[in-house]
Amino acid sequence: MHIHRFEKLWIGLSLFLIACFIGIVMFGFTVLDLKVPGGDPSGKTVDPMNLTETPFADPGVRKVEDGRAEYEVYMVARKFLFQPSTGGALELPADTRVTFHLTSPDVIHGLEVVGTNINSMAIPGQVATFTTIFPETGTYGLICHEYCGAAHHSMQGQIKVVPKDEFDESTLVDADA
């Protein structure tokens, strides 16, 4: 069988590019020590059937203990609501570092904050952690972007970002709870 020289050239070029891509990936993982993204970098997990012994037992906003103007939000995505937020807006201060901790006790859910680059999955037992700063006041929608069942379309909520001086710290969840 005769293979045309241009076909040989394209086959050779294709094999060369595949070898280059594999080499780049291997270089990244071995020499640069790159990691596959996803979830909490510490690999934190919780028992999805028993969230009572975790901070997710009382989801909400907590002030970081070290005195800085920084907050943590413990959020649970469950069929078919976000805790806190569904049924009322989650209030956060503007221009402040906020770290979200997200998990699910039942099925895979998604969390997207409309109008921002916040987009995460809530996998049962896994804790997804991400940090952001909302620079502008306003209301941001929360939606679930992973099909989670018959009422998936109703799984939504809101984040209300208010100026720092209008943020009511009396609504914070007790960190010792």
C-alpha angles and dihedrals in degrees: 000000000000120000115199115240093241090054089051089050093052093045090050093046091049093050090047092052092048090051090049092051092049090047092051092050092047091048091051095050097042108032102025093035093225118178131212108256124238141102127357112343089223089059091238116181136178134199102262092203093054115038092153093094093052136069086258089074087081105027118198146089120319130183115238108251100228093080097253120129091256132123140198125211118204106199132181121200111203136156106319110344146052117239110237108023112034104104093019140028121270104232119216133168121250122244092021130119110251123186117200122206111193133184141154130221098198123023139349112290134175131224121205124170104209114233094022137075092251109124125148143153124237108214119186109262095006123104115218111201126191135159129214144161120222102215096187133049118239143093120294124193123232119211137174110236098185118078105247105167147300096320095042091120090063096052102109142118144167141250114208112201113200132180114277093248091054096049110115109219091187087080092062120116115245107257091217093057 
